[in-house]
Amino acid sequence: MVLTTALALAFADNRDVLKELIARAEVARPEDKPALYVAVCERQLKITNELYAADKAVEAQAAVKDLVTYAEKAHDAAIQSGKRLKDTEIAYRKMAAKLRDLKRGLNFEDQAPVQTAADRLENLRTDLLSHMFGKGK
């Protein structure tokens, strides 16, 4: 009972921090947006892990979709501003690895959305690498 209460309080705190980060990212300067959106993604990944651990697969899948949405926003902001490209790419590589690790511990029916998210992060990461080291440079 105490563990359940502690998890609920930690989860509520994570949601509050996440909402604050999202609000900051939406109004931030273009060069600050990539880092803020990456922080949102990292927080969302932590929440996803907690939801799967609490056996809340439907909510966890929604969190995975949100993670991908904010990853796309970070990608777009990094490309538009030309700032934090390498930091964003590194963060995506780490998050994709964590998603693949998470997938291995899930039920078969819960694995597909997590794998899709990991694949999307890898695609975004590859695109960032192309912008950093492409032939047009």
Helices and strands as residue ranges (DSSP letters): H 2-27, H 33-53, H 57-81, H 85-104, H 108-133
